[in-house]
């Protein structure tokens, strides 16, 4: 399956006791696919992968792959600041039947230079037959993957693209205008999806699509089909919600909205915590104004104002 369109950076649902809620994760996957999402990315930043044990991480990926059942590609998050550990983990992913590929972010905390990042990603790519999608998110990792380094990595047979979350449009433009046509560049920020797609991007890896999968899939699909009137209309309608998911540290806001929609507990793992009461009230008002609560069964919260 060709990787293109709108993919969801899935949250990892937790029960109130803090354990991974596998039924809720399966239900989320099914809803995403039924809503038209093109691919799924479990255990990334939005999936709180850094707080999962290795056993939980691997199990969550297996649950998503099984629930997707080959209907859409699944690219599993596989990031570590130790190259040795990242290689060991990607080798384990290679044994997951039905997994499409892996998504791997810059090594965090170490802040390696360009050569260090090149060697790190090269070791990961050479340790697996799976396609590898690079993930550049310097705001989280402290390291920026520059276009020249991406181009070197693009020469490796199974490095197929990059999720670009630098927020640097000039850098993304440079990459899109110099990379081979077969190399895919995905927007990593909902708010920059349309600019990146207009420049030739292959799609979006979205946080917002956790809660509005159909709308985000239609927006990206319209842009890829050059129906910019439709794409801009959807972007205009939901842009505030895209921004709202980062009013506090992600994924706390998106988990709060999912809870309002009756799609999981509002539980995160320390050091992540649920949103403040003030932010929750703002989110409640926004999703109410967007009409997202129509037909949602009561979950115990007082949302009667909507």
GISULDA-V713548 format. One record per helix or strand of 3 or more residues. SS is the DSSP state (a for helix, b for strand). FROM is the first residue (numbers start at 1). LEN is the number of residues. If there is no record, write none. Layout:
# GISULDA-V713548
{{SS;FROM;LEN} {SS;FROM;LEN}}
This chain:
# GISULDA-V713548
{{b;5;5} {a;22;13} {b;39;3} {a;49;3} {a;54;15} {b;73;5} {a;83;11} {b;101;5} {a;114;13} {b;131;6} {a;138;4} {a;147;7} {b;159;6} {a;169;10} {b;184;4} {a;190;9} {b;203;4} {a;208;3} {a;213;12} {a;228;17} {a;252;9} {a;277;13}}
